[in-house]
Amino acid sequence: MSRGTLYDKVWDRHTVTTLPNGQNQLFVGLHLIHEVTSPQAFGMLRERDIEVARPDLTHATVDHIVPTADQSRPLGDDAAEEMMSELERNVREAGIEFDDPTTGNQGIVHVIGPEQGLTQPGMTIVCGDSHTSTHGAFGALAFGIGTSQIRDVLATQTIAMEKQRVRQIRVTGELEEHVGAKDIILTIIRELGTDGGVGHVYEYAGEAIEALDMEGRMSICNMSIEGGARAGYVNPDETTYEWLRDTEAFADTSDHEDDPERFEELKPYWESIKSDDDAEYDDVVEIDGSAIEPSVTWGTTPGQVVGVTEPIPDPAELPEAKRETARRAQEHMRVEPGETMNGYEIDVAFLGSCTNARLSDLRAAASFVEGRTVHPDVRAMVVPGSQRVKAAAEAEGLDQVFTDAGFDWRSAGCSMCLGMNEDQLEGDEASASSSNRNFVGRQGSKDGRTVLMSPVMVVAAAVTGEVTDVRTLSEVTVA
């Protein structure tokens, strides 16, 4: 087993006891909740007359079902209004802080935690959402949990878990221009498989990881789950600390005069939980970052990936266990072996999700949009990850850049990532998406086709009407 890693250190420091079944009972430092997976858990507590143990360590938002076009109450969808109302009732009765759409702080749960400084190194963080691994970018152990576990955390502020093995993934070298975090994680999943991380947590390291900003690190940790890992993390460093200094959790304001001192008090702990130089890992994988090109999915799993100029594989040449899945995926996506995804026609361009809807994502995308126009056959939307991201983007004029080009500028929410609101694919539409999953039906239509890619690749597809190598966009005649 691993020794001296951040995972080992944080796990040990949060272990309350070892249970008779061999699991560890861990103290939870931050519990994030939203409207979809928490109502049943609160109902279970109410049935047993149990109060929330630590409302001060619990934080709520609404993201999965909230509309991104019209958020006036009551919500247009009856089921969405019911879930919203139930969350409001639960947090009010428990005394839990709630970032509802009237606060200016509402957004996707994995965006608001980091931007408010709630997410910090060395924490244990849980949420009823699989992409909770996002918070590992700060050197936290962050896990998605189910409804019964949400109940347990609400009742005890602890959770029972089995310890995992630790795989270090070293991404070496320097990335090519216009290649980013999304391309790194798609490449990792391609190389290791969607089940390659089962029984593991991933520690991301190497020059290419260290060079990323916090938003990029969050994108990578976010999709650890797509690679089968229980969680993913990056050791904290000065990039991490600079991000945290700018959040209100540590800002020097009239309301928080002592917070800069608290930052200096906490920093030694953050430094202490970093993986030791001689840490032992259960496995180490190395990937050459300089060889990665803009990457896209060709199939219906996040592991069916190629570089945009690479040929789509022939199922007959894949390992036997993957052949039938590949054949079905190619039939659904209407692609042929030997072709490239470059030139694949799209109907929808979606820039959003907890993977890629932060301010730096929008800035990068806008830099390729300015002066261009969305293809006449494409329906394009930008959904900021939070109300704060939306406000900051509007202050910089990014919203105008997108709307002038023909994008629909929306309010914050999960949106078309999973299609639980009105933002859905229709029929067999093909989507260029910056989200994290491309399963059949994921974006709201069982016949819909989803191609995962980076934000800059999404806007390149939006303006050309087809999957386009963003590195050549300046050479492409656009609509």
C-alpha positions in Angstrom: 0.0 0.0 0.0 1.0 3.6 -0.5 2.9 5.5 2.2 3.6 9.2 2.7 1.2 10.5 0.1 -1.3 13.3 0.6 -4.0 10.7 0.5 -2.5 8.7 3.3 -1.9 11.8 5.5 -5.3 13.4 5.1 -7.0 10.0 5.5 -5.2 9.2 8.7 -5.8 12.7 10.2 -9.6 12.4 9.6 -10.0 8.8 10.7 -12.2 8.6 13.8 -12.1 4.8 14.2 -12.0 1.5 12.3 -15.4 -0.1 12.1 -16.0 -3.9 12.6 -16.4 -4.4 8.8 -12.9 -3.0 8.3 -14.0 0.4 6.9 -12.7 3.6 8.4 -15.1 6.2 9.8 -13.9 9.6 8.6 -14.7 13.0 9.9 -16.1 15.2 7.1 -14.8 18.8 6.9 -17.2 20.1 4.3 -20.5 18.7 3.2 -22.0 20.2 0.0 -25.6 19.6 -0.9 -27.9 20.4 -3.8 -31.6 19.8 -4.7 -31.5 16.4 -6.4 -29.8 14.0 -4.0 -30.6 15.5 -0.6 -34.4 15.5 -0.2 -34.6 11.8 0.6 -31.7 12.1 3.1 -33.4 14.9 5.0 -36.7 12.9 5.0 -34.9 9.9 6.6 -33.6 12.2 9.4 -37.1 13.7 9.9 -38.6 10.2 10.2 -36.1 9.5 13.1 -36.3 12.9 14.6 -32.6 13.5 14.1 -31.1 17.0 13.6 -28.3 17.9 11.3 -25.1 17.5 13.3 -23.0 20.3 11.8 -25.0 22.8 9.8 -21.9 25.1 10.0 -19.9 22.5 8.0 -22.8 22.1 5.4 -23.4 24.4 2.4 -26.2 24.2 -0.1 -26.9 25.4 -3.6 -29.2 24.7 -6.5 -27.8 23.6 -9.8 -29.0 20.5 -11.5 -32.7 21.4 -12.2 -32.5 25.2 -12.1 -33.5 26.8 -15.4 -30.8 28.8 -17.2 -33.2 30.9 -19.2 -36.0 32.0 -16.9 -35.5 31.5 -13.1 -38.7 33.3 -12.0 -40.7 31.5 -9.4 -42.6 29.2 -9.4 -40.3 27.4 -11.8 -41.9 26.4 -15.1 -41.3 22.7 -14.5 -43.4 21.4 -11.6 -40.9 18.7 -10.6 -38.1 21.3 -10.5 -40.2 23.7 -8.4 -41.0 20.8 -6.0 -37.3 20.0 -5.6 -36.4 23.6 -5.2 -39.1 24.2 -2.5 -38.1 21.0 -0.6 -34.4 22.1 -0.5 -35.5 25.6 0.7 -37.5 23.9 3.5 -34.7 21.6 4.5 -32.0 24.2 4.7 -34.2 26.7 6.5 -35.2 24.1 9.2 -31.6 22.9 9.6 -30.0 26.4 9.6 -27.8 25.6 6.6 -26.3 28.4 4.5 -28.0 28.3 1.0 -26.8 30.0 -2.1 -30.2 30.4 -3.9 -30.5 32.4 -7.1 -31.4 35.6 -5.2 -28.1 35.7 -3.4 -25.7 36.3 -6.4 -23.7 33.2 -5.1 -25.7 30.4 -6.7 -24.1 28.1 -9.1 -22.8 24.6 -9.8 -21.8 23.1 -6.5 -18.3 22.3 -7.7 -17.8 25.9 -8.9 -19.1 27.8 -5.8 -17.1 25.8 -3.3 -13.7 26.7 -4.7 -14.6 30.3 -5.6 -15.8 31.1 -2.1 -12.8 29.5 -0.4 -14.9 26.8 1.2 -12.7 24.2 -0.5 -9.2 24.1 1.1 -6.2 21.8 1.2 -6.2 18.9 3.6 -10.0 18.8 3.9 -12.3 15.8 3.5 -15.2 16.9 1.3 -18.3 15.0 0.3 -21.3 15.8 -1.9 -24.1 13.8 -3.5 -22.6 14.2 -6.9 -20.0 12.0 -8.6 -17.9 15.0 -9.7 -17.1 16.0 -6.2 -13.6 14.9 -7.1 -13.2 18.4 -8.6 -12.2 19.8 -5.2 -9.2 17.5 -5.1 -7.4 20.2 -7.2 -6.8 22.0 -3.9 -5.2 19.0 -2.2 -8.4 17.9 -0.6 -9.9 14.4 -0.5 -13.2 14.8 -2.2 -15.8 12.1 -2.8 -19.1 11.7 -4.4 -21.6 9.9 -2.2 -25.1 8.4 -2.3 -28.3 9.4 -0.6 -27.9 7.0 2.4 -24.4 8.4 2.9 -25.7 11.9 2.7 -28.1 10.9 5.5 -25.2 9.6 7.6 -23.1 12.7 7.1 -26.0 15.0 7.9 -26.6 13.0 11.1 -23.0 12.4 12.3 -20.6 14.5 10.2 -18.8 11.3 9.4 -18.8 8.7 6.7 -17.7 5.0 6.5 -15.3 4.3 3.6 -12.7 1.8 2.5 -9.2 3.0 1.8 -8.1 2.9 -1.8 -4.8 2.4 -3.6 -2.9 5.5 -4.8 -1.8 5.8 -8.5 0.4 8.8 -9.3 -0.1 10.0 -12.9 2.9 12.1 -14.0 2.2 14.3 -17.1 5.6 15.5 -18.2 6.9 18.1 -20.6 5.2 21.3 -21.9 1.8 21.4 -23.6 1.5 22.6 -27.2 -0.3 25.9 -27.7 -4.1 25.5 -27.5 -3.8 22.2 -25.7 -5.1 22.3 -22.2 -6.4 20.5 -19.1 -9.4 18.9 -20.9 -7.1 17.4 -23.5 -4.8 16.0 -20.7 -7.7 14.3 -18.8 -9.2 12.9 -22.0 -5.8 11.5 -22.9 -5.4 9.9 -19.5 -8.8 8.2 -19.7 -8.0 7.1 -23.2 -4.7 5.5 -22.0 -5.9 4.0 -18.8 -9.6 3.3 -19.6 -12.9 4.2 -18.0 -12.3 1.4 -15.4 -8.6 1.8 -15.1 -8.9 3.7 -11.8 -11.2 1.3 -10.0 -9.9 0.8 -6.5 -7.6 3.8 -6.8 -7.4 7.5 -6.2 -5.3 9.4 -8.7 -2.5 11.8 -7.7 -1.8 14.1 -10.7 1.8 15.4 -10.9 4.5 16.4 -13.3 5.6 19.5 -15.1 2.4 19.8 -17.2 0.1 19.6 -14.2 2.2 22.0 -12.1 2.0 24.6 -14.9 -1.8 24.6 -14.9 -3.8 27.2 -13.2 -6.4 26.2 -10.6 -9.2 26.1 -13.1 -7.2 23.6 -15.2 -6.4 21.4 -12.2 -10.1 21.4 -11.3 -11.0 20.2 -14.8 -8.6 17.3 -14.5 -9.7 16.2 -11.0 -13.3 16.6 -12.1 -13.1 13.8 -14.6 -11.2 11.4 -12.4 -14.5 9.6 -12.0 -14.8 9.1 -15.7 -11.5 7.2 -15.4 -13.0 4.9 -12.7 -11.0 6.5 -9.8 -12.7 7.1 -6.5 -11.1 10.6 -6.4 -8.2 12.6 -7.8 -6.0 15.3 -6.3 -3.1 17.7 -6.9 -0.7 18.6 -4.2 -1.1 22.2 -3.1 1.5 24.7 -4.1 1.9 28.5 -4.5 -0.7 28.4 -7.3 -3.2 27.0 -4.9 -2.4 29.5 -2.2 -2.7 32.5 -4.5 -6.2 31.3 -5.4 -7.2 31.0 -1.8 -5.8 34.4 -0.8 -8.2 36.0 -3.3 -11.3 34.3 -1.9 -13.4 36.0 0.8 -12.5 33.1 3.2 -9.1 34.8 3.6 -9.6 38.3 2.1 -8.6 41.3 4.2 -12.0 43.0 4.5 -13.8 45.0 7.3 -15.9 41.9 8.0 -13.0 39.5 8.1 -10.1 41.4 9.6 -8.4 38.4 11.1 -8.6 36.2 8.0 -5.2 37.0 6.6 -3.8 35.8 9.9 -5.8 32.6 9.6 -4.3 32.0 6.2 -0.8 32.1 7.7 -1.9 29.8 10.5 -3.3 27.2 8.1 -0.5 27.3 5.5 1.9 25.1 7.6 -0.8 22.4 7.8 -1.4 22.7 4.0 2.3 22.3 3.4 2.5 19.3 5.8 0.0 17.2 4.0 1.7 17.3 0.6 3.1 14.0 -0.6 6.6 13.4 0.7 9.5 13.4 -1.8 10.0 9.7 -1.0 6.3 8.8 -0.9 5.5 5.3 -2.0 2.7 4.7 -4.6 0.9 1.6 -5.5 1.4 2.5 -9.2 3.0 5.2 -11.2 2.1 6.1 -14.8 3.9 8.6 -17.0 2.4 10.5 -19.9 4.2 12.8 -22.3 2.3 16.0 -22.2 4.2 17.4 -25.2 2.7 14.7 -27.4 -0.9 15.5 -26.6 -3.0 17.3 -29.2 -6.5 18.7 -29.0 -8.6 15.7 -28.1 -12.2 14.7 -28.8 -14.4 11.7 -28.2 -15.5 9.6 -31.1 -17.8 7.3 -29.2 -20.2 7.0 -26.3 -17.8 6.7 -23.3 -15.2 9.3 -22.2 -12.5 6.7 -22.9 -13.3 6.5 -26.6 -11.0 9.4 -27.5 -8.7 10.4 -30.4 -6.5 13.4 -31.1 -8.5 15.6 -33.6 -6.2 14.6 -36.4 -6.0 10.9 -35.6 -8.0 8.2 -37.3 -10.9 6.6 -35.4 -9.9 3.1 -34.5 -11.1 -0.1 -36.2 -13.0 -2.1 -33.6 -11.5 -5.3 -35.0 -8.1 -4.0 -33.9 -9.1 -3.3 -30.3 -8.9 -5.7 -27.4 -11.7 -8.3 -27.7 -13.6 -7.0 -24.6 -13.9 -3.5 -26.2 -14.9 -4.4 -29.8 -18.6 -4.7 -29.5 -18.9 -1.5 -27.4 -16.9 0.3 -30.1 -19.0 -1.0 -32.9 -22.2 0.1 -31.2 -20.7 3.5 -30.4 -19.6 4.1 -34.0 -23.0 3.1 -35.2 -24.7 5.5 -32.8 -22.2 8.4 -33.6 -22.3 7.7 -37.3 -18.5 7.5 -37.7 -16.3 5.1 -39.6 -12.9 3.6 -38.7 -10.1 5.4 -40.4 -11.9 8.7 -40.5 -10.9 11.6 -38.3 -13.3 13.6 -36.1 -12.1 16.7 -37.9 -15.0 17.8 -40.0 -17.7 15.9 -38.0 -20.8 18.1 -38.4 -22.5 19.4 -35.3 -25.9 20.9 -34.5 -25.3 22.2 -31.0 -22.4 23.8 -29.2 -22.5 23.7 -25.4 -20.0 25.7 -23.3 -20.7 24.9 -19.6 -20.7 22.3 -16.8 -18.7 21.8 -13.7 -15.8 20.7 -15.9 -15.4 23.8 -18.0 -17.6 26.8 -17.1 -15.2 28.9 -15.0 -14.0 32.4 -15.9 -10.7 31.3 -17.5 -12.7 28.9 -19.7 -14.9 31.6 -20.9 -12.0 34.0 -21.4 -10.2 31.4 -23.5 -13.3 30.6 -25.5 -14.1 34.3 -26.1 -10.7 34.9 -27.5 -11.5 32.7 -30.4 -15.1 33.9 -30.8 -14.4 37.6 -31.2 -14.9 38.8 -34.7 -16.6 35.5 -35.7 -20.1 34.3 -36.0 -21.8 31.1 -35.0 -22.5 28.8 -38.0 -26.1 29.3 -39.2 -26.9 25.6 -38.7 -25.6 25.6 -35.1 -27.5 26.3 -31.9 -24.9 27.6 -29.4 -25.1 28.4 -25.7 -22.8 29.6 -23.0 -23.8 28.7 -19.4 -21.5 30.2 -16.7 -20.7 27.9 -13.8 -22.0 30.4 -11.2 -23.6 33.7 -10.7 -20.2 35.1 -9.7 -18.6 33.8 -12.9 -21.4 35.3 -14.9 -21.1 38.7 -13.2 -17.3 38.7 -13.7 -17.6 37.7 -17.3 -20.1 40.5 -17.9 -17.9 43.0 -16.2 -15.2 42.1 -18.8 -17.6 42.3 -21.7 -17.4 38.6 -22.5 -21.1 38.2 -22.6 -21.2 40.8 -25.4 -18.5 38.9 -27.3 -20.6 35.7 -27.2 -23.9 37.3 -27.9 -22.6 39.4 -30.8 -21.3 36.1 -32.3 -24.7 34.5 -32.0 -24.3 32.5 -28.7 -27.2 32.3 -26.2 -25.9 33.8 -22.9 -27.5 31.9 -20.0 -27.8 32.0 -16.2 -25.8 29.6 -14.0 -26.6 25.9 -13.7 -25.7 22.4 -14.8 -27.8 22.9 -18.0 -27.1 20.6 -21.0 -24.4 18.7 -19.2 -27.1 16.2 -18.1 -30.3 17.7 -19.5 -32.3 17.9 -16.3 -33.8 21.2 -17.2 -35.0 22.6 -20.6 -31.5 22.7 -22.1 -31.5 19.4 -24.0 -30.6 17.9 -27.3 -33.5 17.3 -29.7 -33.8 14.1 -31.7 -30.4 13.0 -33.2 -28.7 16.3 -32.8 -24.9 16.2 -32.5 -23.3 18.3 -29.7 -19.9 19.8 -29.3 -19.7 19.8 -25.5 -17.3 21.0 -22.9 -19.0 18.7 -20.3 -17.7 15.4 -18.9 -20.0 12.6 -20.1 -21.1 11.4 -23.5 -23.2 8.5 -22.6 -26.2 7.8 -24.8 -29.1 10.0 -23.6 -26.8 12.0 -21.3 -27.8 15.4 -22.8 -31.6 14.7 -22.9 -32.2 12.7 -26.0 -31.6 9.0 -26.5 -30.7 9.6 -30.1 -28.5 12.6 -29.4 -24.8 12.5 -30.1 -22.2 14.1 -27.8 -18.6 14.9 -28.7 -16.6 15.9 -25.6 -13.8 18.5 -26.1 -12.2 21.6 -24.5 -13.9 25.0 -24.4 -11.8 26.4 -27.3 -12.6 23.4 -29.4 -16.3 23.9 -28.6 -16.2 27.5 -30.0 -14.2 26.4 -33.0 -16.9 23.9 -33.8 -19.6 26.5 -33.2 -18.3 28.9 -35.7 -17.4 26.3 -38.4 -20.4 24.0 -37.9 -18.1 21.0 -37.5 -15.4 19.6 -35.2 -12.4 21.7 -36.1 -8.8 21.7 -35.0 -8.6 24.9 -33.0 -4.9 25.2 -33.9 -6.0 25.8 -37.5 -9.0 28.0 -36.8 -7.3 31.2 -38.2 -6.9 29.4 -41.5 -10.6 28.3 -41.7 -13.2 30.2 -43.5 -16.1 30.6 -41.1 -19.8 31.5 -41.5 
